Amino acid sequence: MNYEELLAELRALADEKYRDFHKKLLADDNIVVLGVRVPALRRLAGYFRGREDELLSWPDSCYEIKFIKLAAVAAMPYEQFVVRLENCVSLMDCWALCDCFSPKCIRQNRRSFIPYIQKYLSDERPFAVRFAITALLSFYVEEQYLDLIFDCCARADTSHYYVHMAVAWLVAEVLVKHYDRGVAFLKQEFLTVRTHNKAICKAKESYRLAPEQKIYLNNLKR
């Protein structure tokens, strides 16, 4: 399958109603969306095993092409994946592409991947920062990495909406899984007021917290 054949396949799979729905979620009229559902995109990405570099060289003509590139690289072994990581981060121009990129090889290489998290946390590109935060969310919400998470959340520039939301999401997950440590972090007031309060709101949405925990969190709002 070459680029033109892939594009033709995507157009054949496109659903106009799904495209309109997805474009509303992305909230960016500059992004070209054909309207192909995620299972089909993941299936197509599998065709490019061993051809990832060729795939990455093709034009980024639409959301779906970028998704397939990210999915193909995400399936690679860790040593091959990190070589292509910057190519992938450069494709992220919306929250959906960022959030879909969750390479499972990171889980077995969490220690060695920390420098990449630190690198992208300091990036000027908001979705690169969001990627760093969502990587923490996907693979690091465990006791031994909480100090790393708190440091990254405190340092992240949450003036950008999608970074703000990612940090709030991550802190909420910490509150759900490690309540006492999460509460202690909130009490230090390292986050902006907006992100602090959003994290509490998102944690309160979880069924995994007890009613009394949610009441206490509500009292921590600033």
C-alpha positions as CSV (number, residue, x, y, z in Angstrom):
1,M,0.0,0.0,0.0
2,N,1.4,3.4,-1.0
3,Y,0.4,6.8,0.1
4,E,-2.3,7.3,-2.6
5,E,-3.7,3.9,-1.9
6,L,-3.8,4.6,1.8
7,L,-5.6,7.9,1.2
8,A,-8.1,6.2,-1.0
9,E,-8.8,3.5,1.6
10,L,-9.3,6.2,4.2
11,R,-11.8,8.0,2.0
12,A,-13.7,4.8,1.4
13,L,-13.9,4.2,5.2
14,A,-14.9,7.8,6.0
15,D,-18.2,8.5,7.8
16,E,-19.6,12.0,7.3
17,K,-21.5,12.0,10.6
18,Y,-18.6,10.7,12.6
19,R,-16.3,13.3,10.9
20,D,-18.6,16.2,11.9
21,F,-18.8,14.8,15.5
22,H,-15.0,14.4,15.7
23,K,-14.3,17.9,14.3
24,K,-16.5,19.4,17.1
25,L,-14.5,17.5,19.7
26,L,-11.2,18.7,18.2
27,A,-12.4,22.3,18.2
28,D,-9.9,23.3,15.5
29,D,-11.2,24.1,12.0
30,N,-7.6,24.0,10.6
31,I,-7.4,20.2,11.1
32,V,-8.6,18.2,8.1
33,V,-10.6,15.2,9.3
34,L,-12.0,12.5,7.0
35,G,-14.1,10.7,9.6
36,V,-12.5,7.2,10.0
37,R,-13.1,5.4,13.3
38,V,-10.2,4.4,15.6
39,P,-10.4,0.6,15.1
40,A,-10.0,1.0,11.4
41,L,-7.1,3.3,11.8
42,R,-5.3,0.9,14.2
43,R,-5.9,-1.9,11.7
44,L,-4.4,0.1,8.9
45,A,-1.4,1.0,11.1
46,G,-0.6,-2.7,11.4
47,Y,0.0,-2.9,7.6
48,F,3.1,-0.7,8.0
49,R,5.1,-2.9,10.4
50,G,8.7,-2.7,9.1
51,R,7.8,0.3,6.9
52,E,7.5,2.9,9.6
53,D,10.1,5.3,8.2
54,E,8.5,5.2,4.8
55,L,5.2,5.9,6.4
56,L,6.6,8.8,8.4
57,S,8.0,10.4,5.1
58,W,4.5,10.6,3.6
59,P,2.5,13.9,3.6
60,D,0.5,14.8,6.8
61,S,-2.6,15.6,4.8
62,C,-5.2,14.7,7.4
63,Y,-5.8,13.7,11.0
64,E,-6.1,10.1,10.0
65,I,-2.7,9.9,8.4
66,K,-1.1,11.4,11.5
67,F,-3.0,8.9,13.7
68,I,-1.7,6.0,11.6
69,K,1.8,7.2,11.8
70,L,1.6,7.5,15.6
71,A,0.0,4.1,16.0
72,A,2.6,2.4,13.8
73,V,5.5,3.9,15.8
74,A,3.8,3.2,19.1
75,A,3.9,-0.5,18.3
76,M,7.7,-0.5,17.8
77,P,10.2,-1.9,20.3
78,Y,11.5,0.7,22.7
79,E,14.9,1.3,21.2
80,Q,13.4,1.9,17.7
81,F,10.5,3.9,19.1
82,V,12.6,6.5,20.9
83,V,14.6,7.2,17.7
84,R,11.4,8.2,16.1
85,L,9.8,9.9,19.1
86,E,10.5,13.5,18.0
87,N,8.9,12.8,14.6
88,C,5.8,11.7,16.4
89,V,5.7,14.6,18.9
90,S,6.0,17.0,15.9
91,L,2.7,15.5,14.5
92,M,0.7,16.4,17.6
93,D,-1.4,19.4,16.8
94,C,-4.5,18.5,18.8
95,W,-5.4,16.8,22.1
96,A,-6.7,13.6,20.4
97,L,-3.5,12.8,18.6
98,C,-1.6,13.4,21.8
99,D,-3.8,11.3,23.9
100,C,-4.0,8.4,21.5
101,F,-0.2,8.1,21.5
102,S,0.5,5.7,24.4
103,P,3.4,3.4,23.4
104,K,3.2,0.3,25.6
105,C,7.0,-0.2,25.4
106,I,7.4,2.8,27.8
107,R,6.0,0.7,30.7
108,Q,9.0,-1.7,30.7
109,N,11.4,1.2,30.3
110,R,10.0,3.8,32.6
111,R,13.3,4.8,34.2
112,S,15.1,5.3,30.9
113,F,12.1,7.3,29.5
114,I,12.2,9.9,32.3
115,P,14.6,12.2,30.4
116,Y,12.2,12.3,27.5
117,I,9.4,13.4,29.8
118,Q,11.6,16.1,31.2
119,K,12.6,17.2,27.7
120,Y,9.0,17.6,26.5
121,L,7.8,19.1,29.7
122,S,10.1,22.1,29.0
123,D,9.1,22.3,25.3
124,E,7.5,25.4,23.9
125,R,4.9,23.3,22.0
126,P,1.8,22.9,24.2
127,F,1.0,19.4,22.9
128,A,4.5,18.3,23.5
129,V,4.0,19.3,27.1
130,R,0.7,17.5,27.1
131,F,2.3,14.4,25.8
132,A,4.8,14.4,28.7
133,I,1.9,14.7,31.2
134,T,-0.2,12.0,29.5
135,A,2.8,9.7,29.5
136,L,3.0,10.1,33.3
137,L,-0.7,9.5,33.5
138,S,-0.5,6.3,31.5
139,F,2.6,4.7,33.0
140,Y,3.8,6.4,36.2
141,V,0.9,6.8,38.7
142,E,2.6,4.5,41.2
143,E,4.1,5.3,44.6
144,Q,7.7,5.3,43.4
145,Y,7.0,7.9,40.8
146,L,4.8,10.3,42.7
147,D,7.6,12.8,43.5
148,L,8.4,12.9,39.8
149,I,4.7,13.5,39.0
150,F,4.4,16.3,41.5
151,D,7.5,18.0,40.3
152,C,6.3,17.8,36.7
153,C,2.9,19.1,37.6
154,A,4.3,22.0,39.5
155,R,6.6,22.9,36.6
156,A,4.2,22.5,33.7
157,D,3.0,25.7,32.1
158,T,-0.7,25.4,32.5
159,S,-1.5,28.7,30.8
160,H,-2.4,26.6,27.7
161,Y,-5.9,25.0,28.1
162,Y,-4.9,21.5,27.0
163,V,-1.9,21.5,29.3
164,H,-4.0,22.7,32.2
165,M,-6.5,20.0,31.6
166,A,-3.9,17.3,31.4
167,V,-2.3,18.3,34.7
168,A,-5.7,18.4,36.3
169,W,-6.5,15.0,35.0
170,L,-3.1,13.6,36.2
171,V,-3.5,15.1,39.7
172,A,-7.1,13.8,39.9
173,E,-5.8,10.3,39.1
174,V,-3.2,10.6,41.8
175,L,-5.9,11.6,44.3
176,V,-7.9,8.5,43.3
177,K,-5.0,6.1,43.6
178,H,-2.9,7.7,46.3
179,Y,-5.3,10.0,48.1
180,D,-3.2,11.1,51.1
181,R,-0.2,12.0,48.9
182,G,-2.4,13.8,46.4
183,V,-4.0,15.8,49.2
184,A,-0.6,16.7,50.6
185,F,0.5,18.0,47.2
186,L,-2.7,20.1,46.8
187,K,-2.1,21.7,50.2
188,Q,1.3,23.0,49.0
189,E,-0.5,25.1,46.4
190,F,2.0,24.6,43.6
191,L,-0.7,24.6,41.0
192,T,-2.5,27.7,39.6
193,V,-5.9,28.2,41.2
194,R,-7.6,27.2,38.0
195,T,-5.7,23.9,37.7
196,H,-5.9,23.2,41.4
197,N,-9.7,23.5,41.4
198,K,-10.1,21.6,38.1
199,A,-8.1,18.7,39.6
200,I,-10.5,18.6,42.6
201,C,-13.5,18.7,40.3
202,K,-12.2,15.8,38.2
203,A,-11.3,13.7,41.3
204,K,-14.8,14.2,42.7
205,E,-16.3,12.7,39.5
206,S,-14.7,9.4,40.4
207,Y,-16.7,6.6,41.9
208,R,-13.5,5.3,43.5
209,L,-13.4,8.1,46.2
210,A,-15.6,7.9,49.3
211,P,-18.2,10.6,49.9
212,E,-16.3,12.0,52.9
213,Q,-13.1,12.2,50.8
214,K,-15.0,14.2,48.2
215,I,-16.3,16.6,50.8
216,Y,-12.8,17.1,52.2
217,L,-11.5,17.8,48.7
218,N,-14.2,20.3,48.1
219,N,-13.0,22.2,51.2
220,L,-9.5,22.4,49.6
221,K,-10.8,24.5,46.7
222,R,-9.1,27.9,46.5
